[in-house]
Structure formats: structure tokens, C-alpha cells
Amino acid sequence: MFSLLVSSLMLIQFVTGQMDGKDPLVERISYNADVMVNTVENQHRMHAYDVFQASIDSLLARKDSYNANLDSIKWLSIVHGDGFRIVTWQLRVTEDEFRYGGFIQWPDRVVQLKDNRPWVNGAAFNTYSPSAWYGCLYYKIVPFQSDGKKYYVLFGFNAEDHVRNTKVADILDLNGSEPKFGVPLFVGKDKDQSRLILTYGDVSPMQLLYDESLKAIVHDHLENVPGIGPSGESLEVSDGSMEGWFLKDGKWKYQEKVYDVIMNEPPMMEGRKDHREDKDLFGRPKKP
């Protein structure tokens, strides 16, 4: 019954799209991207994902696909580099499992990103390929120079499970024949890192961003607090202070304190330790 309903809606979208000048394939991608994140039933989200993936493949098979406007699809996350774009998306499999997909696209080339989760051990120090990618939604891209080469810091979000989230600052290297993720240019702690990985409890917000005024990557300092999870788990949460990574001589160098602000208590949302972040990456209210 659901499949029949989806097929009917897709037909309506196709006909309507032809009448109002919209691209029916882009409309189909938009519809299913919404369903595969927000629909309550797991099997409905998986069905939408299958249609979504087939639609993405059909779009990318077009010669003019680079010119297709995807920025208006709020369920996709798109960042633009110099002559390329990176499109990423999220599938909510269950409350404790999320999968990510995406691609890097130039006007004459596409590289698919495969979320194969290769990073369980040593993730902060390894280099990965598009076929073994640290899956996430990229929400910002920052170019920089190191040793005469251009790189990009990619800021990403990964919804780990119903208790924890992860934010990532990865380095994209496009200087070779194939893209690479992770370059050991984060220095100043025990060992040079290829990327920053910050996993935190969903009971509290956590920032990872590029501060234009400081020209630095800044993020909350995380402290482990016992018993604050929904089932009494110990979780990493912000203590209100900020750490930073400043670009010096082509490397992002660590600075323990960036702003002179620290709180006596972690900044729990609305003072409730059982309250999860109530907005998603795009600033939309989360559904219960």
C-alpha cells in the first residue's frame, strides 16, 4: 500500500514538475530525501532511500548534472569549493544507526562517497579514500594552503545513536589523481592528527566551527560527566570553554584556551539533563 502511495505521489510530482518548469527528478530526490530521514516506519525510510539512490544515479548520469540546482533541497547538505561541490545526505536506519552517502562533483567528473565505517581504531590519525569514507553531513568547507598545496577543511556531523553525536573536522586533499581524506596537519597534542573527532552527549550542544575573526577552528572543550545520559550513562559534554586550532606555517596548531569563558556547570539545555538537542544540523526542530 505504501509503495502504491509513493508511486502515485511520484507520478503527481512528475506531471506537476513538467507543468511548472521544475525538474521532476530533482523533485523526486527532494521528496525521498525527506521521507528517508523523517518518516516514522523503518521500512518506509528504507524504501525511500532505494528510490532516492536510484534518482541520484539517474541525475548524475546526465551530462549537465553539475548545473542541477540541489541547494534548495533542505534534506541535502551541500558545500561548494573552487569549481566543485560536495553533496552529502543522511539515512536514519533506526534510532541507533545512521548511514551517510554523498559525492564530490566537478562539471566533468563525479566521485561517489561510500560510508564504509573504516575508522573504529585510529580514526583521528588515518587517511581514507572515497570508497572508505568517514560518513557525515558536511556543513562547511574552508580552503587553506600548506607547503605550496591547497587543501580544504571539511566540517561534518554524524548522528552516532540516540545518545551521542559526533562532529568532525577532516582535511580533503585533491592534489593527487583521487581525492583523499585526512592529512596529519593538526599538531600540538600528543600526536599529529589527520582529523578532529569530537563525540559528545546529545543532552548538551557542542560547537565545531571556523571563526572568521580569529582565522581559527574552534570547538567546545569536552568533559566526561557521570550519570547524565538518559539511562544514567557517562557522557562527554561541553564545560563552556573553547579550544582552538590556528593555521601557522601551513599547519593547524593547537591552543588550549581560545575565549576567556568557562562555566561551573556544563551548559545543559534548559537545565534538564534528560533533554536531547532539540534542533538538527540545519536548525530545524527535531521530531520526537
N, C-alpha and C positions, 0 to 999 in steps of 0.2 A: 504493500500500500504506500509506504513512504517513497519507494523507488518510483512508483507511478506519479506521485505528487511532485517529486523533484523533476521528473521528466517533463511534466506539464508546465511547471514553473520555468524550466529552461526553454521550452518552446515559446512561452509567452515572452520571455526575455529576448529571445532571438527575433521574434516578429516586431516587438516594440523597439528593439535596437535598430532594426532596419528602418523603421518609420521615423525615429527621432535623430538619426545620424550617429548614434553611439555604436561602438564596436561590440557586436554580440558576444564575441569570445572574451573580451575584457570584462563584460558584464557577467558572464558565466564564472570567470575567475573570481570576481568580487563576491558574488553570491556564495560560492562554495568555500571561499576563504573565511567568510563569516560563520557559516554552518560548522566548519571543522574546528572552530575554537569555542563557539558559544552554545551549540545545541546540547541538550541535557543527555540524550541517549548516546552511549559509546558507539554503537553500530551505525548510527546516523552520521556521526562525525567521521568515521572511517569511510563510509560510502562517499561522503562529500569530498574527502581527501583524494579518493581514487579519481573522481570527476575533475577535481581541481588540478591534480598532477597531469592528467591527460590534456586538459585545456592549456596548461603551461607549456607542455611539449608541443602542442599544435601552434601556439603563439610563437615559440622560439624557432619553429620550422619556417616561419615567414622570413623573407629577405629583408623586410622593413620593420622587423620586430623591435629593433632598438628605439624606433620612433614611437612605439606604442606608449601612451601615457598611462602609467601604472601608479603614479604618485597619489592619485585621488582615492585609491583603494586603501581604506584605513586599516585593513587587516594584514596588509603587507608592510614591511619596513624597508625603506629604500634610502640608500646614501649614494651620493654622486661624487666620483673622483674626477681626475683630469682625463676626459674622453672615455669614461666608463661609468657604469653603475653597478651596485651590488644590491640584489633583491633577496630578502630573507622572509621566512614565514614560520609559523608555529602550528603544530597539531597537538591538541590535548587528547592523548590516548585514554588516560584515566587521570584521577586526581593526583596520582603519584608517578605518572610517566608522561613526558612531553618529548616530541620529536621535532627536529628542525630541518628545514630544507632551504635551498637558495641557489643563486647563480651569480657569477660575475659576467657582465656583458659589455662588449665593445660593439661598435657599429658593424664589424665584420666577423665577430667571434663570440662564442659563449662557452663558459666553463661552469659545469654543474658542481654544486657543493653537496657532499654526502655526509650526513651526520652518523658516523660510524663509532662514535664514542671511544676514541683510542687513548684517552688521556688519564685513565684512572690512576696510574702511577707516574709521577714525574711530569705531570701536565704543565707545570709552570716553566719547565726547562726544555721541552721538546719542540721540534719543528714538524709541522703537519702539512699534508697535501690536500687539494680539493676533494679527493676521494676518501680521505681520512681526516675529517674536519671537525673542529670543536664547534658543534652546532649551537647557534644562538640567533637572536634577533639583533642586528646591528642598528644602532640608533644615532651614531655619529662617526665621522671619519675626519682625521686630522693628518695632513701631509707634513713630512719633515725630511731633512737631509742628514745623512750620516756617511762620512768617508766618501763624499762625492756622489753618493747614490740617493735616490728618492725612495722613501718608504711611507707607509701610512699606518697610523694607529687607528684601530677599529674598536669602538666601544660597543659591547654587546650585553644582552640579557638572556639568561637561561632559567626557566622556572623548574627548579630541580624536582620538587614534590610539594605536597600540601603544607609542609612545614618550613622549607628552606628555598631560597633563591640564590642565584649566582650572577655576579656581574664580572665582565672580562674586558681587559684592555689587551688586545692582540696586535701584533705587527704584521702587516701584509707586505710581502716582498714580491714585486713584479719585475725585477731586474733580470730574471732568467727566462727560459723558454716556457716554464709553467709557474703559476702562482705558488707561493709558499706562505705558510702562516707560522709565525714565531721566529724572532731573531733576538739573540741574547744582548739586548741593548738597555735592559732595565738593570741598573747597577747600584750598589750601595748597601745591600743587605748581605747575608751570609754567602750567597752565590748569585752570579749574574742570571737573570731570568729572561725567558723568551716572551713571557706574557704575565699579566697580573690576573689572578683569580681570587675573587672575594666572595665567599659563601656566607650567607647571613640568614638569621631567622626572619620569617615573614611577619613577625609581630612588630617589627620596627623598620622604618625606612632606612635606606643606605644609598649614599650618593657616590657615583663614579663619573667624573666629568672632566672636560677640558676648560680650565679657567683662562679666558682670553686676556684678562688684565694681568695675570701672573705669568702667562705663557707656560702653564704647567698642568700636568694631570693631577687631579686631587681626588681624594676619597676619604670616607669616614674611617677612623680607627676602630677596629672591632675588638670587643672583649667578650670572653665566654662568661655567660651568666647562667648559673644553675636554675633549673626548675621553672623556666618562664615559657616553655613550649606548651601547646595545647594538651599534651599528655604528660607534662612535667619534664620534658626534655631540657637539657642544657643547650643553649643556642648562642651563636655569635651575634652580637648586636652592637650598634654604634654607641660610643661613650660621649659623643658630641664633639670630639676633637677631630681635626683633619690632618692627614698625611699628604705628602706631595712628591712628585717626580718632575724635576726641572731638566729641560734639554740643555746640556752643556757638552761641547765638543762632540756632537752627534750621538750622545747617549742620554737616556733618561735617568738622572741621578736622584737618589732618594733623599728626602728631607723629612725628619720625623714629625715636626710640627709646622703647619702652614699658617693657620689662624690662631690667634690667642684666645680661643674659646674652648671651654671644657665644662661639662655638666657633672653634677654629683650623681645623677641617676641617668640611665640610658633613656633616650627620647622615645618612650613607648607612646604609641598612638592613642590619643585621648586618655592617657593614663591607664589604659587597660592592657594587661599583659596577655590576654587571650584574644586580642583583636589583630587580625592579619592586615597587611597593607590593603586599603580599600580602593586603590586605583591601579590600573595596569600600566605598562610601559608607556602607553600613548596618552595617559592622563584620563582615561575613561573609567567610570566606576566599575568595579568588578562585580560580577554576578555572584550571588550566594552559592 
